[in-house]
Amino acid sequence: MTAHVTALTTAFMSALAGAAQVVERVRLRPLPESTSTAIVVRPTRVVVQETDMLGASVETLTAIQVECYARASGATAPDQALDPLLTEVQQRLLADPTLGGQIAWLTVAGAELEFDAELRDLACATVTFTARHRPVGYPL
């Protein structure tokens, strides 16, 4: 099951490459103040939907969170700074909701917004995507 999560996270990274100043996988450190936009891809949950007769998972739903960071500057409000990055992320990932045939489908499950003046007007939207997929050998 972990190989699928790793492959799915890699597919997200590929789709989002270049969408922000920084695109990282499971970042655990704070962003530098010089960073104006950043994306962090983080797998968060795998739920088995169906198993075969031997108990092996046949279909799973994997939640991947994409944290989108944007720093407001000048007269731009934090939510306005964040909006273009959110749009770019959604367009890139949903342009091919099968991620090149690796999954059956990808949907947006929801988003949480955070704004922090102490971090120099840094805004963050954590968008949760849900991917339905099957292991190799089982047709989508």
C-alpha positions in Angstrom: 0.0 0.0 0.0 2.9 2.4 0.8 4.3 2.1 -2.7 1.0 3.4 -4.1 1.1 6.4 -1.7 4.7 7.1 -2.7 3.8 6.9 -6.4 0.7 9.1 -6.0 2.7 11.7 -4.1 5.3 11.7 -6.8 2.6 12.2 -9.5 1.3 15.2 -7.6 4.9 16.6 -7.4 5.3 16.2 -11.1 2.0 17.9 -11.9 2.8 20.8 -9.6 6.4 21.3 -10.6 7.0 25.0 -11.3 3.6 26.2 -10.0 5.2 28.0 -7.1 8.6 29.4 -6.1 9.1 26.3 -3.9 7.4 22.9 -4.4 8.3 20.3 -1.8 7.3 16.9 -0.5 6.3 16.6 3.2 8.1 19.8 4.4 8.6 19.9 8.2 10.4 23.2 8.5 9.0 26.7 8.3 9.3 28.5 5.0 12.0 31.2 4.7 10.8 34.8 4.8 12.2 35.3 1.3 9.7 32.8 -0.1 6.6 34.4 -1.7 4.8 31.2 -2.8 5.2 27.6 -1.9 3.5 24.3 -2.3 3.9 21.3 0.1 2.5 17.9 -0.9 1.6 15.6 2.0 -0.1 12.2 1.9 -2.4 12.0 4.9 -4.8 9.0 4.8 -5.5 5.7 3.0 -8.8 4.0 3.3 -9.3 0.5 1.8 -12.7 0.4 0.0 -12.6 -3.1 -1.3 -10.5 -6.2 -0.7 -10.1 -9.5 -2.7 -10.8 -13.0 -1.2 -7.3 -13.1 0.3 -7.8 -9.8 2.1 -5.5 -7.7 -0.1 -6.7 -4.3 -1.0 -8.3 -4.0 -4.4 -9.5 -0.4 -4.3 -8.3 2.4 -2.0 -9.0 6.1 -1.4 -6.0 8.1 -0.6 -6.1 11.7 0.7 -3.3 14.0 -0.3 -3.1 17.4 1.1 -1.6 20.2 -0.9 -0.6 23.2 1.3 -0.5 26.4 -0.8 1.4 29.3 0.8 1.4 32.9 -0.5 2.9 36.0 1.2 0.9 39.2 0.9 2.8 42.3 -0.1 1.9 46.0 -0.3 -1.8 46.6 -0.8 -2.5 43.0 -1.7 -4.6 41.2 1.0 -3.4 37.7 2.0 -6.5 36.0 0.5 -5.9 37.8 -2.8 -2.3 36.7 -2.8 -3.3 33.1 -2.3 -6.0 33.0 -4.9 -3.8 32.7 -8.1 -1.8 29.9 -6.5 -4.9 27.9 -5.5 -6.3 28.3 -9.0 -3.0 27.1 -10.5 -2.9 24.0 -8.3 -6.5 23.0 -9.0 -6.0 23.5 -12.8 -2.9 21.5 -12.9 -4.2 18.6 -10.9 -7.6 18.4 -12.4 -6.4 18.9 -16.0 -5.9 15.1 -16.0 -7.9 13.7 -13.1 -6.3 10.3 -13.7 -2.8 11.6 -13.2 -1.6 10.0 -16.5 -3.7 6.8 -15.9 -2.2 6.1 -12.4 -5.5 6.5 -10.7 -9.2 6.1 -11.5 -10.2 9.6 -10.5 -9.2 12.6 -8.4 -11.5 15.0 -6.7 -11.3 18.0 -4.3 -12.5 17.0 -0.9 -12.3 20.5 0.7 -9.9 23.2 1.9 -8.9 25.0 5.1 -7.6 28.5 5.1 -5.2 30.1 7.6 -3.9 33.6 7.8 -1.0 34.6 10.1 0.2 38.2 10.6 3.1 37.0 12.8 4.6 35.2 9.8 4.7 38.4 7.8 1.3 38.1 6.1 1.6 34.5 5.1 -1.6 32.9 4.0 -2.1 29.1 3.7 -4.8 27.0 2.1 -4.6 23.3 2.7 -6.6 21.6 -0.1 -7.4 17.9 0.4 -7.6 15.8 -2.7 -9.0 12.3 -2.8 -7.6 9.8 -5.3 -9.4 6.5 -6.0 -6.9 3.8 -7.2 -6.2 0.1 -7.5 -3.0 -1.8 -7.2 -1.1 -3.0 -10.3 -2.9 -5.9 -11.9 -6.4 -4.7 -11.0 -8.0 -2.7 -13.8 -9.2 0.8 -13.0 
